[in-house]
Amino acid sequence: MTAFFNNVDPQQIDGDHFFRKEGRSDPRKVAQAGVEVMTRGGLTQVVGMSNRLMILGNRLVPRTMVAAITKRMLRPAPVKSSMI
């Protein structure tokens, strides 16, 4: 697990937020893929079918839609009021 995800407060993540735990790739698989592509002299590797589909969608969908989707994915969770 990376330090980034260790420092994310789960209470601040929306249920459908991009950084939710069940949506992440296994760090070991990502690291292994990175090492393998480097040893072959490659520069990039996209790990996981959902990530590949996002890359493809980014090329096919209008930029305004990509911007709207990105904004929704990266928005902070709504603040829950503790006052009752």
C-alpha positions in Angstrom: 0.0 0.0 0.0 1.3 3.4 -0.8 1.6 6.3 1.6 -1.0 8.2 -0.4 -3.7 5.7 0.4 -2.5 5.3 4.0 -3.2 9.0 4.5 -6.6 9.1 2.9 -9.4 9.5 5.5 -12.0 6.8 4.7 -14.7 9.0 6.3 -14.0 11.7 3.7 -14.5 9.3 0.7 -17.9 9.2 -1.0 -19.3 5.8 -1.6 -18.8 6.0 -5.3 -15.5 7.9 -5.0 -12.6 7.0 -7.3 -10.3 6.2 -4.3 -12.5 3.7 -2.6 -10.6 0.6 -1.5 -12.4 -2.1 -3.5 -11.7 -0.2 -6.7 -7.9 -0.2 -6.4 -5.5 -2.5 -8.2 -3.2 -4.7 -6.0 0.0 -2.8 -5.5 2.1 -5.9 -5.9 0.6 -6.6 -9.3 1.1 -3.0 -10.4 4.7 -3.0 -9.2 5.4 -6.3 -10.9 4.0 -5.0 -14.2 6.1 -1.9 -13.9 9.3 -3.9 -13.3 8.5 -6.2 -16.2 7.9 -3.3 -18.6 11.1 -1.6 -17.5 13.2 -4.7 -18.1 11.7 -4.9 -21.6 12.7 -1.2 -22.2 9.1 0.0 -22.2 7.9 3.3 -20.8 4.3 2.6 -19.7 2.0 -0.1 -18.6 -1.7 0.1 -17.8 -2.7 -2.5 -15.3 -6.3 -3.8 -15.0 -9.2 -4.0 -17.4 -11.1 -1.1 -15.8 -8.0 1.1 -16.2 -7.7 0.1 -19.9 -11.3 0.9 -20.5 -10.8 4.4 -18.8 -7.9 5.0 -21.2 -10.0 4.0 -24.2 -13.0 6.0 -23.0 -10.8 9.0 -22.6 -9.9 8.9 -26.3 -13.5 8.3 -27.5 -15.6 10.6 -25.2 -15.8 14.3 -25.8 -13.5 16.4 -23.5 -16.3 18.1 -21.8 -17.7 14.8 -20.7 -14.3 13.6 -19.6 -13.9 16.8 -17.5 -17.3 16.3 -15.9 -16.6 12.6 -15.0 -13.2 13.5 -13.6 -14.7 16.3 -11.5 -17.3 13.8 -10.1 -14.7 11.1 -9.4 -12.3 13.5 -7.6 -14.8 15.5 -5.6 -14.6 15.3 -1.8 -17.4 13.6 0.1 -20.1 15.9 1.4 -19.5 17.1 4.9 -21.7 15.4 7.4 -23.1 17.7 10.1 -22.6 16.5 13.6 -25.2 18.9 14.9 -28.6 17.3 15.5 
